[in-house]
């Protein structure tokens, strides 16, 4: 009978010890999974704001090239159309790159892809600007926007990474 009480006490201690170990492990897991680099949130916000600011920047040209987003849309849908004396595609390339390079931090590189929505399915041409090696660098940060254009909705993707 005394032996049975002794085993019951040992079993209670084992259950208690396993419970403590379980809760310690759970606490460590929750603590470490909640830790995120503070830079990640900042850089994600930075890349999204950079893309939005770039898309809204005025080009100094008239219709259909009023803003960078209008010019990219024109460059994709009607690349040979003229804005003043220049083609949409030339203006889009020059103005977009100038705007990004003026605003981006010196330690970052960028890569921009302009493609139709559902490009993976539909296919078609893509407009690419910047350093294509940025797409393969890790970590990189990505911002996506859509341009709702007559004839095709375009997806703009800006990728930045440390150089």
C-alpha positions as CSV (number, residue, x, y, z in Angstrom):
1,X,0.0,0.0,0.0
2,X,2.8,2.4,0.8
3,X,4.4,1.5,-2.5
4,X,1.2,2.5,-4.4
5,X,1.2,6.0,-2.6
6,X,4.9,6.4,-3.5
7,X,4.2,5.7,-7.2
8,X,1.2,8.0,-7.2
9,X,3.3,10.8,-5.7
10,X,6.1,10.2,-8.3
11,X,3.5,10.2,-11.1
12,X,2.1,13.6,-9.9
13,X,5.5,15.1,-9.8
14,X,6.2,13.8,-13.3
15,X,3.0,15.3,-14.7
16,X,3.7,18.6,-12.9
17,X,7.3,18.7,-14.3
18,X,6.1,17.9,-17.8
19,X,3.5,20.6,-17.5
20,X,6.1,23.2,-16.4
21,X,8.4,22.1,-19.3
22,X,5.5,22.3,-21.8
23,X,4.5,25.9,-20.7
24,X,8.2,27.0,-20.7
25,X,8.6,25.7,-24.3
26,X,5.3,27.3,-25.4
27,X,6.4,30.6,-23.9
28,X,9.8,30.4,-25.7
29,X,8.1,29.6,-29.0
30,X,5.5,32.4,-28.7
31,X,8.2,34.9,-27.7
32,X,10.6,34.0,-30.5
33,X,7.9,33.8,-33.2
34,X,6.7,37.3,-32.2
35,X,10.1,38.9,-32.7
36,X,10.4,40.7,-36.0
37,X,13.1,42.9,-37.2
38,X,12.0,46.5,-36.8
39,X,13.6,47.3,-40.1
40,X,11.3,45.0,-42.0
41,X,8.2,47.0,-41.2
42,X,10.0,50.3,-42.0
43,X,11.4,49.0,-45.3
44,X,8.0,47.6,-46.4
45,X,6.4,50.9,-45.7
46,X,9.3,52.7,-47.4
47,X,9.0,50.6,-50.6
48,X,5.2,51.0,-50.8
49,X,5.4,54.8,-50.3
50,X,8.2,55.0,-52.9
51,X,6.1,53.2,-55.5
52,X,3.0,55.3,-54.7
53,X,5.0,58.6,-54.8
54,X,6.6,57.6,-58.1
55,X,3.3,56.6,-59.7
56,X,1.7,60.0,-58.7
57,X,4.6,62.1,-59.8
58,X,3.8,64.6,-62.6
59,X,5.9,64.2,-65.8
60,X,5.5,67.7,-67.0
61,X,3.9,66.5,-70.2
62,X,0.2,66.7,-71.3
63,X,-2.3,64.1,-71.9
64,X,-1.8,61.0,-72.1
65,X,1.4,61.4,-70.1
66,X,0.3,63.5,-67.1
67,X,1.7,61.3,-64.4
68,X,4.2,58.5,-64.3
69,X,1.3,56.0,-64.0
70,X,-0.4,57.5,-67.1
71,X,2.9,57.3,-68.9
72,X,3.5,53.7,-68.0
73,X,0.0,52.8,-69.1
74,X,0.6,54.7,-72.4
75,X,4.0,53.0,-72.8
76,X,2.5,49.6,-72.4
77,X,-0.7,50.0,-74.4
78,X,0.5,52.4,-77.1
79,X,4.3,52.5,-76.9
80,X,4.7,54.6,-80.1
81,X,2.1,57.2,-79.2
82,X,3.7,60.7,-78.9
83,X,3.5,63.0,-75.9
84,X,4.9,66.2,-77.2
85,X,7.7,65.1,-79.5
86,X,8.7,62.0,-77.6
87,X,7.2,58.5,-77.6
88,X,5.4,57.3,-74.4
89,X,7.8,54.4,-74.0
90,X,10.9,56.7,-74.0
91,X,9.3,59.1,-71.5
92,X,8.2,56.3,-69.2
93,X,11.6,54.8,-69.1
94,X,13.4,58.1,-68.5
95,X,11.0,59.8,-66.0
96,X,10.4,56.6,-64.0
97,X,14.1,55.9,-63.5
98,X,14.8,59.6,-62.7
99,X,12.0,59.7,-60.2
100,X,13.1,56.5,-58.4
101,X,16.8,57.3,-58.5
102,X,16.1,60.8,-57.0
103,X,14.1,59.3,-54.1
104,X,15.6,56.0,-53.3
105,X,18.2,55.7,-50.6
106,X,21.8,55.3,-51.9
107,X,22.3,51.8,-50.3
108,X,19.3,50.3,-52.2
109,X,18.9,49.1,-55.7
110,X,15.6,48.7,-57.5
111,X,13.9,46.7,-60.2
112,X,10.5,47.6,-61.7
113,X,8.2,45.3,-63.7
114,X,5.1,46.5,-65.5
115,X,2.9,43.7,-66.8
116,X,-0.7,43.0,-67.5
117,X,-2.8,41.6,-64.7
118,X,-2.6,37.8,-64.6
119,X,0.5,37.9,-66.8
120,X,1.4,34.3,-65.8
121,X,-1.8,33.1,-67.6
122,X,-2.2,35.8,-70.3
123,X,1.4,36.3,-71.2
124,X,2.5,39.3,-73.2
125,X,5.2,41.8,-73.0
126,X,6.7,43.2,-69.8
127,X,8.4,46.5,-69.2
128,X,11.4,46.2,-67.0
129,X,13.5,49.0,-65.5
130,X,16.5,49.0,-63.1
131,X,18.8,46.2,-62.0
132,X,17.2,42.7,-62.7
133,X,19.6,41.1,-60.2
134,X,17.6,42.7,-57.4
135,X,14.8,40.3,-58.0
136,X,17.1,37.4,-57.0
137,X,18.7,39.1,-54.0
138,X,17.5,38.2,-50.5
139,X,16.1,39.8,-48.5
140,X,14.2,42.0,-51.0
141,X,11.1,44.0,-50.4
142,X,8.2,44.2,-52.9
143,X,5.4,46.7,-53.5
144,X,2.6,46.1,-55.9
145,X,0.1,48.5,-57.4
146,X,-2.4,48.3,-60.2
147,X,-3.1,50.8,-62.9
148,X,-6.7,50.5,-64.2
149,X,-6.2,51.3,-67.8
150,X,-8.6,51.1,-70.8
151,X,-7.9,47.9,-72.6
152,X,-5.7,46.2,-69.9
153,X,-5.2,46.5,-66.2
154,X,-1.5,46.7,-65.4
155,X,0.4,45.5,-62.4
156,X,3.4,47.5,-61.3
157,X,5.9,45.7,-59.1
158,X,8.8,47.6,-57.4
159,X,11.5,45.4,-55.8
160,X,14.2,47.0,-53.7
161,X,17.2,45.3,-51.9
162,X,20.4,46.4,-50.2
163,X,23.3,46.7,-52.7
